[in-house]
Amino acid sequence: MRVLITGAAGGVGSSIISQLRDTGLEVRATCRRPDPQRWPWLQTFPSDLNQPHTMRQALEGVETVFLYSFAQRDSLPRLVEEMKAAGVEKVIVLSTIDTTRHEPFVEYNKQRHLEVENAIAHSGFNAVCLRPGAFARNAIRFWANQIREHRTVGLPFPESQQAPIADEDIAAVAVRAITTSQLDGEKIVLTGPSSLTMRDQVGLISQAIAEPIGITELSEIEARALYGQVLPPEYLDLLMGQWAFETTEKAVVAPAVHDITGHRPISYLDWAIDHRDAFL
Ligand SMILES: NC(=O)c1ccc[n+]([C@@H]2O[C@H](COP(=O)([O-])OP(=O)(O)OC[C@H]3O[C@@H](n4cnc5c(N)ncnc54)[C@H](OP(=O)(O)O)[C@@H]3O)[C@@H](O)[C@H]2O)c1
């Protein structure tokens, strides 16, 4: 069976590629700027989901696609057409837990991902929607520079809670969806193993690098200036609303990673130890 992994340079896509290596499947990968040296054992194609014609060659003869939800509203129908024309049968969509939430601040992200989920499901593909909560990897994007440079993290809401999930666990579920029919048609919420405040998360990173890390409480204006350096404005609004809200309750902890893969999701400490070099 020929499988196409989009977003190959991203954390989830690259982990799926590694986990598929010894399955005997014929794996192809797309990203906007592929590095052919990275995976000499598979075919990589320079393709952009927002320019669906650039996907055509990669899609030839592909039965199953792992799809990042980056296709925008006006390119989605053409992306669907390209996959249909190529004879794709199954599509695993990387979506978000926000599709299950009702607070007004998630609306932008929720609708963006629901459009992709619905376009796939309503076009007759066998659709599997993976709906992860916060990625553990966000700590690298949000905090690694601050930790490397000052051994401190600025937080507007230190008691905000998430259940961060490792890319490898999302990828393990995706691999199950690719290689079996067990998850066909399902929409699956995926989280890490426990609800942790941001203060806890920083503490676990500190433990992983064996160095103290301070926390500076920021006003929302200060936080917007700091996090605006690594986030587009639409996500900045979403995250400020979400982080404030998440101080009021524990994060959802879903059993799906364990139920589907048979292993406990990777703990935040183990994740931080595996990625300690990013913070040093
Ligand atoms: N971060 C979270 O906490 C979180 C939680 C739940 C769901 N998600 C969802 O998971 C997905 C990935 O998030 P992420 O934080 O991992 O993002 P990311 O690291 O910034 O992006 C991952 C991959 O997506 C591709 N990509 C990004 N922008 C693109 C565009 N405009 N057109 C085509 N491809 C694009 C990139 O592919 P190239 O290699 O081609 O550049 C990249 O390899 C998003 O849909 C996000 O909403 C994220």
The ligand as a Gaussian input file, in Angstrom:
#p B3LYP/6-31G(d) Opt

LIG

0 1
 N        0.340000      23.120000      18.678000
 C       -0.702000      22.640000      19.336000
 O       -0.800000      22.670000      20.579000
 C       -1.808000      21.989000      18.563000
 C       -2.826000      21.351000      19.267000
 C       -3.854000      20.728000      18.552000
 C       -3.857000      20.771000      17.162000
 N       -2.837000      21.403000      16.518000
 C       -2.879000      21.429000      15.044000
 O       -1.816000      20.642000      14.533000
 C       -1.358000      21.190000      13.308000
 C        0.149000      21.378000      13.368000
 O        0.436000      22.287000      14.358000
 P        1.926000      22.587000      14.755000
 O        1.888000      23.424000      15.979000
 O        2.730000      21.333000      14.734000
 O        2.358000      23.485000      13.532000
 P        3.765000      23.652000      12.828000
 O        4.826000      22.915000      13.569000
 O        3.959000      25.091000      12.675000
 O        3.526000      23.007000      11.416000
 C        3.691000      21.649000      11.188000
 C        3.711000      21.376000       9.701000
 O        2.602000      21.968000       9.055000
 C        2.973000      22.467000       7.788000
 N        2.432000      23.800000       7.505000
 C        2.425000      24.863000       8.318000
 N        1.843000      25.911000       7.693000
 C        1.481000      25.471000       6.472000
 C        0.847000      26.053000       5.352000
 N        0.430000      27.322000       5.347000
 N        0.646000      25.324000       4.256000
 C        1.048000      24.033000       4.232000
 N        1.647000      23.404000       5.262000
 C        1.860000      24.123000       6.353000
 C        4.433000      22.609000       7.798000
 O        4.814000      21.932000       6.652000
 P        6.023000      22.383000       5.743000
 O        7.048000      21.386000       6.104000
 O        5.498000      22.253000       4.388000
 O        6.437000      23.773000       6.115000
 C        4.933000      21.941000       9.054000
 O        5.810000      20.896000       8.794000
 C       -2.154000      22.493000      13.107000
 O       -3.251000      22.250000      12.252000
 C       -2.635000      22.831000      14.491000
 O       -3.802000      23.612000      14.496000
 C       -1.819000      22.005000      17.177000

